[in-house]
Amino acid sequence: MRPFRPRPGGTGATLDPVTAPGDAALAVVTALCRAALAAEEGLPVEPVALDGTDPRELFATVQRHRVEELLASYAGVLGLPDGLVRHLDAWRAAARQRTLLQALETVRAWELLDRAGVGVLAFKGQPLAVQTTGRADARGPGDVDLLVAPDRLDVAHRVLTGAGWRLREGARIEPGSWAWRHVGRWGNALTYAGQGADVDLHWRLEITPDAHPPFEVLLGRAEQVALGVSSVATLSRYDALRHLAAHREGWVWLRTLADLRRLCRDERILERPLRPAAVRSLAVARATVGLPAGVPAAVHAQLDRTAPRFLERVARQHAVAVPATFAGGAGGLIGVRHRLASSSSVTDLQHTAVALVLPAHAAYPIDARTAWTGVPRALARRAMTALRSLRRVVGRTIRRGGPCAGPPGRAA
């Protein structure tokens, strides 16, 4: 692994990227993202050595980290090989319709809720792309993310389902059920499938409710961004930075680290306090895709205190395969550690504990009207699932000759 140490000058803006050991394609893609973002900022770009990496392997890594549009936009400046450019051009052609539909559906969903008297923010996705680059397609296509107040969740659900969106298969819960109340109290988002684009409806940015300001505060300092001929309200740049840095998607995708670098071009948002989770995520961004030259020295001093072993752990996560259906975040004990790091109140700790014992998704298959019947059935179902997983792991270990024969395969 390339060591994490600043070059002379101490600003941290020109750090050698940290990449996972032995993954040449990831090292190349990380360097290309860094160069593309520098070109976006009007800086001179030095050629990136491709080290003979197969263009197909490079493109697979580009897709894994969702940076197709970033590299396609600067293919000429970066001097990308023809084989990789052909893959990127084909991806762009296939993504064009999805990107247009995402813009239309973002505006449609936002306007439907706004007309129904539901305060709503469209965030991430195209609003973030416009906010940071001026281009709605700068992040590539994706889902529509909306945020409403927790006490308006029922109304927002009726508005979206009345307009044709449907809760995804396996999570079709309805207001009035125990599952709905459990998810509303302890969860933070539901996914609605749509013909044009899916909608992730959030009533909290995180499961831990006090990790971010109340919805009314976020709405009060929202910014308007243009999508086509319409405009929607989105998180302020400071709140967007807080959310992305705390969400830890940068521990999964380079695209989110690119978003953080883009947000940091507005130096004003770095004048306000940074939570520990934000400091760690910005340290990851600095060590991989880099940060803008204007980031204050005081911020770099905070990032310098991030342990190198943490950066190395994130780099290893960047090299792990991620299913195409993976939506982000972190589960299991890793997710618990993340939520503990974000917790700032007793209520946050309570939500973290419930997420470990009986997370929101555990309520989806339970058909019950009250907690008296819903909770025992959900706990029993989780216990049976855990037992089956344990049996599979033990069985595989025995078939492979026991623990000394090598690590067991992952449980399905």
C-alpha positions as CSV (number, residue, x, y, z in Angstrom):
1,M,0.0,0.0,0.0
2,R,1.3,3.5,-0.8
3,P,2.0,5.3,2.5
4,F,-0.2,8.1,3.7
5,R,2.2,11.0,4.2
6,P,2.0,14.6,2.9
7,R,4.5,15.9,0.4
8,P,6.5,19.0,1.3
9,G,4.3,22.0,2.0
10,G,2.0,20.5,4.6
11,T,-1.3,21.6,3.1
12,G,-2.5,18.1,2.5
13,A,-3.8,19.0,-1.0
14,T,-1.2,16.9,-2.8
15,L,-1.2,13.7,-0.8
16,D,-0.3,10.4,-2.4
17,P,-3.6,8.6,-2.8
18,V,-4.1,5.7,-0.5
19,T,-5.3,2.6,-2.4
20,A,-5.9,-1.0,-1.5
21,P,-2.9,-3.3,-1.7
22,G,-2.5,-5.2,-4.9
23,D,-5.4,-3.6,-6.7
24,A,-3.9,-1.9,-9.8
25,A,-7.2,-1.0,-11.3
26,L,-8.4,0.7,-8.2
27,A,-5.1,2.6,-7.9
28,V,-5.5,3.8,-11.5
29,V,-9.2,4.8,-11.2
30,T,-8.5,6.7,-7.9
31,A,-5.7,8.6,-9.6
32,L,-8.0,9.3,-12.6
33,C,-10.8,10.6,-10.4
34,R,-8.3,12.9,-8.6
35,A,-7.0,14.2,-12.0
36,A,-10.6,14.7,-13.3
37,L,-11.6,16.7,-10.3
38,A,-8.5,18.9,-10.6
39,A,-9.4,19.5,-14.3
40,E,-12.9,20.4,-13.2
41,E,-11.3,23.1,-10.9
42,G,-9.2,24.4,-13.8
43,L,-5.9,23.0,-12.6
44,P,-3.3,21.5,-14.9
45,V,-3.5,17.7,-15.1
46,E,-0.5,15.4,-15.3
47,P,-0.9,12.1,-17.3
48,V,-1.9,9.1,-15.2
49,A,0.1,6.0,-15.7
50,L,-2.3,3.1,-16.6
51,D,0.4,0.5,-15.9
52,G,-1.0,-1.7,-18.7
53,T,-4.3,-2.3,-16.9
54,D,-6.9,-3.9,-19.1
55,P,-9.6,-1.3,-20.1
56,R,-12.4,-3.8,-19.2
57,E,-11.0,-4.1,-15.7
58,L,-10.7,-0.4,-15.4
59,F,-14.3,0.1,-16.5
60,A,-15.5,-2.5,-14.0
61,T,-13.8,-0.6,-11.3
62,V,-15.2,2.7,-12.6
63,Q,-18.7,1.2,-12.4
64,R,-18.0,-0.3,-9.0
65,H,-17.3,3.3,-7.7
66,R,-20.0,5.0,-9.8
67,V,-17.6,7.5,-11.4
68,E,-18.5,6.9,-15.1
69,E,-19.8,10.4,-15.7
70,L,-16.9,12.1,-14.0
71,L,-14.3,10.3,-16.1
72,A,-16.4,10.4,-19.3
73,S,-16.6,14.2,-18.9
74,Y,-12.8,14.6,-18.9
75,A,-11.8,11.6,-21.1
76,G,-9.9,13.9,-23.5
77,V,-8.0,15.8,-20.8
78,L,-7.1,12.6,-19.1
79,G,-6.0,10.9,-22.3
80,L,-8.0,7.8,-21.6
81,P,-7.3,4.8,-23.8
82,D,-9.7,4.1,-26.7
83,G,-11.0,0.9,-25.1
84,L,-12.0,2.6,-21.9
85,V,-13.5,5.5,-23.8
86,R,-15.7,3.2,-25.8
87,H,-17.0,1.6,-22.6
88,L,-17.7,5.0,-21.2
89,D,-19.5,6.3,-24.3
90,A,-21.7,3.2,-24.4
91,W,-22.6,3.7,-20.7
92,R,-23.4,7.3,-21.4
93,A,-25.7,6.5,-24.2
94,A,-27.5,3.9,-22.1
95,A,-27.7,6.2,-19.1
96,R,-29.1,9.3,-21.0
97,Q,-32.8,8.3,-20.8
98,R,-32.5,7.4,-17.1
99,T,-30.9,10.7,-16.4
100,L,-33.7,12.6,-18.1
101,L,-36.4,10.5,-16.4
102,Q,-34.7,11.1,-13.0
103,A,-34.9,14.9,-13.5
104,L,-38.5,14.7,-14.5
105,E,-39.4,12.4,-11.6
106,T,-37.5,14.5,-9.1
107,V,-39.4,17.6,-10.0
108,R,-42.7,15.7,-10.2
109,A,-42.4,14.1,-6.8
110,W,-41.2,17.3,-5.2
111,E,-44.0,19.4,-6.7
112,L,-46.7,16.8,-5.7
113,L,-45.6,16.9,-2.1
114,D,-45.2,20.7,-2.1
115,R,-48.7,21.2,-3.5
116,A,-50.1,18.8,-0.8
117,G,-48.7,21.1,1.8
118,V,-45.8,18.8,2.8
119,G,-42.5,20.6,3.3
120,V,-40.0,18.6,1.3
121,L,-36.3,18.7,0.4
122,A,-34.8,16.9,-2.7
123,F,-31.2,16.0,-1.8
124,K,-28.3,14.0,-3.2
125,G,-28.8,12.9,-6.8
126,Q,-29.3,15.7,-9.3
127,P,-29.9,18.5,-6.8
128,L,-26.5,17.9,-5.4
129,A,-25.0,17.6,-8.9
130,V,-26.4,21.0,-9.8
131,Q,-25.4,22.5,-6.5
132,T,-21.7,21.4,-6.9
133,T,-21.1,21.5,-10.7
134,G,-24.0,23.3,-12.3
135,R,-24.8,20.1,-14.3
136,A,-27.7,17.8,-13.5
137,D,-26.0,14.8,-15.1
138,A,-22.6,15.3,-13.3
139,R,-23.2,12.3,-10.9
140,G,-24.9,10.0,-13.4
141,P,-28.4,8.6,-13.0
142,G,-29.9,7.3,-9.8
143,D,-32.9,7.3,-7.5
144,V,-34.8,10.4,-6.2
145,D,-34.1,11.2,-2.5
146,L,-36.7,13.2,-0.7
147,L,-36.8,14.4,3.0
148,V,-39.9,15.2,4.9
149,A,-40.7,15.9,8.5
150,P,-41.4,12.7,10.6
151,D,-44.9,13.8,11.4
152,R,-45.7,14.2,7.6
153,L,-44.7,10.6,6.7
154,D,-48.2,9.3,6.4
155,V,-49.3,12.2,4.2
156,A,-46.2,11.8,2.0
157,H,-46.9,8.1,1.6
158,R,-50.4,8.7,0.4
159,V,-49.3,11.4,-2.0
160,L,-46.6,9.1,-3.6
161,T,-48.8,6.0,-3.8
162,G,-51.6,8.1,-5.2
163,A,-49.3,9.2,-8.0
164,G,-48.3,5.7,-8.9
165,W,-45.2,4.9,-6.8
166,R,-45.4,1.7,-4.8
167,L,-43.4,0.4,-1.8
168,R,-40.8,-2.0,-3.0
169,E,-41.5,-5.8,-2.8
170,G,-40.9,-7.1,0.6
171,A,-41.5,-3.8,2.4
172,R,-45.2,-3.2,1.6
173,I,-46.3,-1.9,5.0
174,E,-49.3,0.4,5.5
175,P,-50.2,3.2,8.0
176,G,-52.0,1.8,11.0
177,S,-50.0,-1.4,11.2
178,W,-47.4,-2.2,13.9
179,A,-44.7,-2.5,11.2
180,W,-45.5,1.1,9.9
181,R,-45.2,2.5,13.4
182,H,-42.0,0.6,14.2
183,V,-40.4,1.7,10.9
184,G,-41.5,5.3,11.4
185,R,-40.2,5.4,14.9
186,W,-36.9,3.6,14.5
187,G,-36.1,3.8,10.8
188,N,-35.3,6.7,8.5
189,A,-36.3,5.8,4.9
190,L,-38.6,3.8,2.6
191,T,-38.1,3.0,-1.0
192,Y,-41.0,3.4,-3.6
193,A,-40.6,1.8,-7.0
194,G,-41.7,4.0,-9.9
195,Q,-42.0,3.7,-13.7
196,G,-39.6,6.6,-14.3
197,A,-37.4,6.5,-11.2
198,D,-37.6,5.1,-7.7
199,V,-38.1,7.4,-4.7
200,D,-36.3,7.0,-1.4
201,L,-38.5,8.8,1.1
202,H,-36.6,9.9,4.2
203,W,-38.0,11.4,7.4
204,R,-34.6,11.5,8.9
205,L,-31.2,11.8,7.3
206,E,-29.8,9.1,9.7
207,I,-31.3,6.5,11.9
208,T,-29.9,8.5,14.8
209,P,-32.3,11.4,15.0
210,D,-30.1,13.9,16.7
211,A,-27.1,13.5,14.4
212,H,-28.6,16.3,12.2
213,P,-30.7,19.4,12.9
214,P,-34.5,19.0,13.0
215,F,-36.3,19.1,9.6
216,E,-37.6,22.6,10.2
217,V,-34.1,23.9,10.6
218,L,-32.9,22.1,7.5
219,L,-35.9,23.5,5.5
220,G,-35.3,27.0,6.8
221,R,-31.8,27.2,5.4
222,A,-32.5,25.2,2.2
223,E,-31.2,26.3,-1.2
224,Q,-33.1,26.3,-4.5
225,V,-31.6,24.5,-7.5
226,A,-32.8,24.5,-11.1
227,L,-33.7,21.2,-12.7
228,G,-34.7,22.0,-16.3
229,V,-37.3,24.8,-16.2
230,S,-38.3,24.0,-12.7
231,S,-36.6,24.4,-9.3
232,V,-36.6,22.4,-6.1
233,A,-35.5,23.0,-2.6
234,T,-32.4,21.1,-1.4
235,L,-30.1,20.9,1.6
236,S,-27.8,23.8,2.1
237,R,-24.2,23.1,1.1
238,Y,-23.2,22.9,4.8
239,D,-26.0,20.4,5.6
240,A,-25.2,18.4,2.5
241,L,-21.6,18.1,3.6
242,R,-22.6,17.1,7.1
243,H,-24.9,14.4,5.7
244,L,-22.6,13.0,3.1
245,A,-19.6,12.9,5.5
246,A,-21.7,11.3,8.2
247,H,-23.4,8.8,5.8
248,R,-20.0,7.0,5.2
249,E,-20.9,6.3,1.6
250,G,-17.4,7.5,0.9
251,W,-16.2,4.3,2.6
252,V,-18.0,2.5,-0.2
253,W,-17.8,4.6,-3.3
254,L,-15.3,7.1,-4.8
255,R,-18.2,9.1,-6.2
256,T,-19.3,10.2,-2.7
257,L,-15.7,11.3,-2.0
258,A,-15.8,13.3,-5.3
259,D,-19.0,14.9,-3.9
260,L,-17.2,15.9,-0.7
261,R,-14.3,17.5,-2.7
262,R,-16.8,19.4,-4.8
263,L,-18.6,20.7,-1.7
264,C,-15.3,21.8,-0.1
265,R,-14.8,24.2,-3.0
266,D,-17.0,26.5,-1.1
267,E,-14.7,27.4,1.7
268,R,-17.4,29.0,3.8
269,I,-18.9,25.7,4.7
270,L,-15.6,24.7,6.3
271,E,-15.7,27.7,8.6
272,R,-18.4,25.9,10.7
273,P,-17.7,23.1,13.1
274,L,-17.1,19.6,11.7
275,R,-18.3,16.5,13.6
276,P,-15.9,13.6,14.1
277,A,-17.5,11.5,11.4
278,A,-17.1,14.4,8.9
279,V,-13.5,14.8,9.8
280,R,-12.9,11.1,9.2
281,S,-14.7,11.2,5.8
282,L,-12.9,14.3,4.7
283,A,-9.6,12.6,5.7
284,V,-10.6,9.7,3.4
285,A,-11.4,12.1,0.6
286,R,-8.1,13.9,1.0
287,A,-6.2,10.6,0.9
288,T,-7.9,9.3,-2.3
289,V,-9.5,11.9,-4.6
290,G,-7.9,14.9,-2.9
291,L,-9.3,18.2,-1.6
292,P,-9.4,21.6,-3.2
293,A,-6.4,23.9,-2.7
294,G,-8.4,26.4,-0.8
295,V,-9.2,24.1,2.2
296,P,-8.0,26.0,5.3
297,A,-4.9,24.8,7.1
298,A,-6.9,24.5,10.3
299,V,-9.1,21.9,8.6
300,H,-6.1,20.0,7.4
301,A,-4.8,20.0,10.9
302,Q,-7.9,18.2,12.1
303,L,-7.7,15.7,9.2
304,D,-4.0,15.0,10.1
305,R,-5.2,13.4,13.4
306,T,-7.0,10.6,11.6
307,A,-5.2,7.3,12.2
308,P,-3.5,5.9,9.2
309,R,-4.9,2.4,10.0
310,F,-8.4,3.8,9.6
311,L,-7.5,5.1,6.1
312,E,-6.0,1.8,5.2
313,R,-9.2,0.0,6.4
314,V,-11.3,2.2,4.1
315,A,-9.0,1.6,1.2
316,R,-9.5,-2.1,1.7
317,Q,-13.3,-1.6,1.7
318,H,-12.9,0.3,-1.6
319,A,-11.5,-2.9,-3.1
320,V,-14.4,-5.1,-2.0
321,A,-17.0,-6.1,-4.5
322,V,-20.4,-4.5,-4.0
323,P,-23.6,-5.9,-5.5
324,A,-25.3,-3.6,-8.1
325,T,-28.4,-3.6,-5.8
326,F,-26.4,-2.3,-2.8
327,A,-28.0,1.0,-1.7
328,G,-25.3,2.3,0.6
329,G,-24.8,2.6,4.3
330,A,-23.3,-0.1,6.5
331,G,-25.0,-3.0,8.3
332,G,-24.1,-5.3,11.1
333,L,-21.5,-4.4,13.8
334,I,-19.8,-2.0,11.4
335,G,-23.1,-0.1,11.1
336,V,-23.4,-0.1,14.9
337,R,-20.0,1.4,15.2
338,H,-20.8,4.0,12.7
339,R,-24.0,5.0,14.5
340,L,-22.2,5.1,17.8
341,A,-19.7,7.5,16.3
342,S,-22.6,9.8,15.1
343,S,-24.6,9.6,18.3
344,S,-24.8,12.9,20.2
345,S,-27.6,12.2,22.7
346,V,-29.3,9.5,24.8
347,T,-32.0,9.3,22.1
348,D,-29.3,8.5,19.5
349,L,-27.9,5.7,21.6
350,Q,-31.4,4.3,22.1
351,H,-31.9,4.2,18.3
352,T,-28.6,2.5,17.9
353,A,-29.5,-0.1,20.4
354,V,-32.9,-0.8,18.8
355,A,-31.2,-1.0,15.3
356,L,-29.0,-3.8,16.7
357,V,-31.8,-5.8,18.3
358,L,-34.8,-5.1,16.1
359,P,-33.9,-2.9,13.1
360,A,-36.7,-1.3,11.1
361,H,-36.5,-3.8,8.2
362,A,-37.2,-6.6,10.7
363,A,-40.8,-5.4,10.8
364,Y,-41.4,-5.6,7.1
365,P,-42.8,-9.2,6.9
366,I,-44.7,-9.0,10.2
367,D,-48.5,-8.6,9.8
368,A,-49.7,-7.3,13.2
369,R,-51.7,-4.5,14.5
370,T,-50.0,-4.0,17.9
371,A,-46.5,-4.3,19.4
372,W,-47.8,-7.0,21.7
373,T,-48.0,-9.4,18.8
374,G,-45.6,-7.7,16.4
375,V,-42.4,-7.5,18.6
376,P,-42.3,-11.2,19.7
377,R,-42.9,-12.4,16.1
378,A,-40.2,-10.1,14.7
379,L,-37.7,-11.2,17.4
380,A,-38.5,-14.9,16.8
381,R,-38.0,-14.4,13.0
382,R,-34.6,-12.7,13.6
383,A,-33.5,-15.4,15.9
384,M,-34.3,-18.1,13.4
385,T,-32.5,-16.2,10.6
386,A,-29.4,-15.8,12.8
387,L,-29.5,-19.5,13.7
388,R,-29.8,-20.6,10.0
389,S,-26.8,-18.3,9.2
390,L,-24.8,-19.8,12.0
391,R,-25.5,-23.3,10.9
392,R,-24.4,-22.5,7.3
393,V,-21.1,-21.0,8.5
394,V,-20.4,-24.0,10.8
395,G,-21.3,-26.4,8.1
396,R,-19.0,-24.8,5.6
397,T,-16.2,-24.7,8.2
398,I,-16.6,-28.4,8.9
399,R,-16.7,-29.3,5.2
400,R,-13.5,-27.4,4.6
401,G,-11.7,-29.2,7.4
402,G,-12.2,-26.9,10.4
403,P,-10.9,-23.4,11.3
404,C,-7.3,-24.4,10.6
405,A,-8.0,-25.2,6.9
406,G,-8.8,-21.6,6.1
407,P,-11.4,-18.9,6.6
408,P,-15.1,-20.0,6.2
409,G,-17.1,-18.7,3.3
410,R,-19.5,-15.8,3.9
411,A,-23.0,-16.7,5.0
412,A,-25.5,-16.3,2.2
